[in-house]
Amino acid sequence: MIVAERKPLAEIIKAIEPYEKVLVLGCGECVTVCLAGGDREARETALALSIARQKAGKPLQIKSHTVERQCEFEYLESARKLVEEADVVISLACGVGIQTMNMYYDEKQTLPGVNTTFMGMPVEQGVWMENCLGCGDCVLEETMGICPIARCAKSMLNGPCGGSQNGKCEVSKEIDCAWHLIVERLMRFNKLDNILKVKPPKDWSTSHHGGPRKTIREDVRL
Amino acid sequence: MSNIKYDLSAAVPQYAPCQGGCPVHTDVQEYVRQISLGNYDKAVEAIIAPNPLASVCGMICAHPCEDACRRKDVDEAVSIRALKRFALENGQWPEVKKFAVTRPEKIAIVGGGPAGLAAARDLAEMGFAVTIFERSPEAGGAITNYIPHYRLPMELVRKDIARIEAAGVEIKTGVELGKDISIDELAKEYQAVILALGLPTSRSLSIPGADAKDVMLALPFLKAVKYENFKFEPGRNVLVIGGGNVAMDVARSAVRCGAESVQLACLECRQTMPASPWEVEEALEEGVIINPSWGPKRILVDEQGQITGMELQEVLSVFDEQKRFNPQYGDETKIIPCNVVIFAIGQTNDNLSYLQQSGIELTERGNLKVNRRTLQTTRAGVFAAGEVATGPGLAVDAMASGQKVAQAVKCYLDGVPFDAEFADRYEVLDPLQDGTIEKVKRIDRLAVPMLDPKVRAQSFDVVEIGYDERAALCESRRCMDCAAGAECLDEICAVCLTCLRTCPYDVPHIDENGIFTIRNEECQACGLCVGVCPAHAIRFRNYYAQHALEQLEDAVKQAQQDGAATAVLFCCSYGAFAERTFLNYVNNSKPQNLAIVRVPCVAKVEVENILQAFTYGAEAVFIAGCEQEEECTYHNVAKWAGQRAGRAQEILAEIGLEKERVEYFNLTVEEVRNFSTVAERLLQKVEAVLNGQGGEK
C-alpha cells in the first residue's frame, strides 16, 4: 500500500490561514490502512485545526468527510456539496488522491494534509516499512524476494557495499542492510553462488527517470 | 411488558444465553449492566418489565439464566439472581400504570399463583378486564402457601401482587372452583377462562405404616409451619422422604420447628438429587443428615401406633435406559430410627373430576386434557396454564406458561389461529469458543453472604443476607456482555486489520478462505477495537458506550455556566465510580466548572473525544481510570487509555497548547470515594496552566 503521514499541524494551520471554511477530506483506502488519512484522522485533524483557530481568535468553520477512494473521479462526486461549501480542501489522501481532487474540482484548491512517503507494509502494529520503489523492472526473483532498489539506500544491484556493518546500513543503525538480508537468504537456500553473477547497470528508464509513466489495458478501454 | 409474544411476522430475536435461559426472557444483560454502572433504577425497570413476580424471583428463583451463562465455561456463572435481588432492594421502582380496559371481553383466571398472575397482568395490558379467583385467603399459590419465610418474606410476595392489582387485575380470594363457582357460571360472564390450578396435593406412598398418626405430607406441613406456627413436641426425630426442593424446604423447616434431629432419605444419589445444589448445601449446613440412594420400604410402628423408625432399602438406580422412572433396589436395608415421617415426594392435581360435568375432559390419570397447540382444554374458551398443564416446574416456568396462554387467549378472542409451538420464538448465541475462553480474564464469583448456619437454624429469619453495594458492583462486572459489543460496518471497513492486531480476545478473525470478520458473538465488549479503527467502521451493538460519550457536550456546557475555566474529567463508570458515594458527589457536590463524564471503561475514550472537549470550550481534559485490576474484566486498559492521552498531548503540542492540559491517571477506591481532594488538584492544575505555568508545549 501507499504509506503517508500527516503533515505537521503547524504547516496545515499556516496553509489554511487565509480561509474561513475548510473541508478535511479523508480517503478510505491506503491512508486509512496506514492510519494517516482515514475517517478517524480526518476528524481528529479537523478538531485540532478548529481548536487552534479558536485559540487564535479566528474561529474556523471546519467539516470532515471521507470518500471511499480519493484517486477515483467517481468517488469524489459524493463530496461535492461539502467541497463547494468550503473555501479550501485539506486532503489527507496520498499525493495521487490530492491531485485527483484538484483535477476533478478544478475550481477549488485542494491542499495536502499528508506527506506521501512510500510504498510499504506494516511490519508490526504501528510500524510501516518501505519495500517497493515502483522502478518498473522488478528484480526480486534474483534477490530472494528482498528489494535492493527500495531497501538499499544506494539501490545497489551488486551489493553489499562497504558501509554494511553487522547487518545494518551505514545510513542508520535502524535500517537493515538489504544486501546482508539477501546474502543470508541466499545461504539458507544454498544459492550463494548467485552473488557471483555481476548484474549490469539498471535501466532506470522504466522508473520515474523515463518521465511520468502510464499503463494502458486496451482490452478494457471503452 | 412480556417478552413472550405471538407474532409470526416479527423477526426472531437473538438472545444472550441468560435471556434465552430465563423462561420469561428477562433482559439479564441489560439489568446486570445497569447495576454495574450504578443505575439501579434502570436495572429495576429491566427486571420488572417481563416479570410480574420479580421480588419473588430475586429471592427464590432457581435461576436457569445462570445455568445458561457463558461465563460458566470460563470460571463460574455470574451470580445473576443475587444481583437481581440487590437491584430490586436498592433501585427505585417506577409507579405502576393502571392499564385501561379497551376490550369488551372479560377474562376469568382460576388460581392466583405465578401462572395465573402472569397471564392476568399480560391480559390486562392487552386491554382486557381480568379477574382472578383464588381459593386461599391470599393470592400467590405455592409461593404464598408453602415457601418458607426464611427463603421468601411474605412482604415481597405482597409487594409484587399489589403491583399486579394496581395494574388493573381484580383478585377475588376465598373463592373455590367446584365449590363456590363452576365453569358454566364463569363461562356465562367471561369470554375466556384460564385454569391455573397448580399442583396443590402432596403425593403419598402406599407402604406399610404410611397411615400412622405421625406421617405427614409436605404441603400441609409447610402450610402449618407458615401459617399455624407449627412446632414439634420435644423429642421428635424427623425423617423426610424426598430429594427435591420441597423436601429441602420441609427438612429445613423441621429443623426450625424444634425437631430433635432431621434426616432425609431419597432415591437419588447425592449428585443427581433433583433439589438445587445450594438448597442441599444449606440444608446440610443447618444440620440435616442426608441419606442418598435409600428408598422407603416400610414405616415401623409400635403397638401404640407410634412410629419407631423407617426401613430403607438400597437403591441401585432410579431411571432405566430410556430415562423412565424405574428404581432398582439392592438387597441391603437399614433402619433409621425416627418418630415423624414427612413425605415430600412430589405434588399432583387435586381431584378434578368435577370439571367433567362442564365438558372438560381428564386423562386416565386424572390430569387436564390440554391441546398442546391451542393451550385449550376440551371445552372451547377454557385454557390451562402453569403446573396443572405443564407438570411441576419453577415459579418462573409457570409465569412463562401464563404469558403464553395470555397470547393464546388473545388470539382466541381475536379469532386468529394460535399455535403454541411458535408462541415463544428466539435464538440463542452459541457457547463461547475455546480460543476465546482461554483469553477471558478469570474473576472469582462472589459468594452471596448468608446468616451463620447455627443462627439461621434457630428462626425463620431470611437466611440470605445478600450482596452489599461493593459486592454487587464487582459481581456485575463479571458479565461478559455477550454479543453486545463490536460489530463491523462492512461497507466502510478498510480491512486494515488494526482491530485484529489490537483485540485481546482474537475476535476479529480471518477464516480459512481468507475472509475477514469480526465475530461479534465472541466479543467481550472492551471497546479497544472501536477506538483504533481508522475508518470508524466498528460500533457497539448496544448503545451504552456511545451514549456515555454523547453526554460530553452538555456536560461541558453545564460546567461553563458560572464562567470559570472548565475542565473535563472522563472517568470509568464501574467499580468505585459506580458507587452511590461517587454518584452523589457528581450529582450534588462536584465543582461547577468540572464536567464529569462517566465512560464504561476509559479505554473507550478516543483522542477525538478529548479534542472535542476542547472545541466545546474546555481548558483541560483529565482521564481517570481505576486501580481495581482484579475486578476489571478488560485487558490493557491503562496502556490504551494512556496512549490515547499521549496522542492527544502530542496534537495539542503541535498546535501550540500545553501538554499538561491532558492527563491520564489511575485512582484507588479510596481516592474515588474522596474525590473532592482529586478534583481540587485537577482544578489547581488548570489554573496553573492558564497562568502560564503549564510547562511543555
Interface residues (C-beta under 8 A of the other chain):
Chain A: P8 L9 A10 I13 G28 E29 T32 V33 L35 G38 D39 R40 E41 R43 E44 L47 A48 L49 S50 I51 A52 Q54 K55 T66 Q125
Chain B: I492 A494 V495 C496 T498 R501 T502 C533 P534 A535 H536 E606 V607 E608 L611 Q612 F614 T615 I651 L652 E654 I655 G656 L657
